[in-house]
């Protein structure tokens, strides 16, 4: 969630300082791309968080599995979110009989 919110918080002055002058992409295009990626990542993170909550409560196995699968597509520092989602997905899949 924090990774995607930082992508949403980047403004055009930061991008102008980083983007080379001879770049084929404009500042506005890069900013809209980062905003789109930030929104998609935030939505995926919300579903992953919801899946994690129901997995801890052992309530809805299907939502926990969907949260784990969507968590594979969220990227964080050094792909840590994807690795933890894979581990959680395996553990939830193994413990299906424990859910209500």
N, C-alpha and C positions, 0 to 999 in steps of 0.2 A: 504494500500500500504506500509506503514512504517513497519507494523508488518512482512510482507512477505519479505521485503528487508533486515530486520535484520536477518531473518532466512537464507537468502542467504549469509550474511556477516560473519557468524560464521565459524571460521577455526578449524583445527584439534587440535590445542593446547588448545583452550577453552574447547573442548569436552573431551579431555584427563583429564583435571582437574576436570570435573564434573562427568564423567562416572566412576562407581565403578570398581575396578580391577577384580572382579569375575562376571562381566556382561556377559550375553550370546551373546550380540551384540558387534561387533567391532566398532572402531572409524570410519573407512571408511564407514561401513554400515549405521551408524547413520548420518554421514555427507551427504551421498548420499540421504538418506530419507529426511533430512531437506532441501536439495537442491531441490528435487522433489516437496515437499510440497510448498516451496517458489515460484517455477516457476508456479505451478498450482494456488496458491493464487494470485500471481501478475497478471496472465491472467484474473482470475475472477474479480479482482479489476479494471482492465482496462475496461472490459465490463460494470461493475457496474458504473464506472465513466462516460462512454459514455452514458449509459442509464439515468443517472442523468442530464447530460448536455442537452440531447434532451427533457427530462421532463420539465426542466426549460424553454426551448425555446418553449415547446408545439408543437413540430414538428412531431416526429415519435412515435406514441403510442405503437406500437409493440416492438420497441427497448427499450422504457422506461420500459415496463412490463418485458422483458427479463433481463434488467439490474437489476430490483428489485428482480427477482427470483434468479439470480446468486449472488446478494448481500446477500441473506439469507445464502449462503454457506461460505461467508467470515467471519472470526472470528477476532475480535480485542480485545482490553482490555475489559474484563467483558462482552463479547458478544454484545458490544454496536453497532457494525456494522450491525449485524444481526437484532437487534431490530429496528434500524433506517431504514434498508431496508424493513422490514415488514410494518412499518408505511408508508414509501414512496410508497410501492407497493399498499397498500390499497387506498391511496389518488390518485394515478395515475389511478387505476382501476375505482374508483368512477367518476373521471373527464374525461372519455373517450370522451365525446362530445365536450370538449374544445380543443382537439387536431385537427390539420389540416389533 
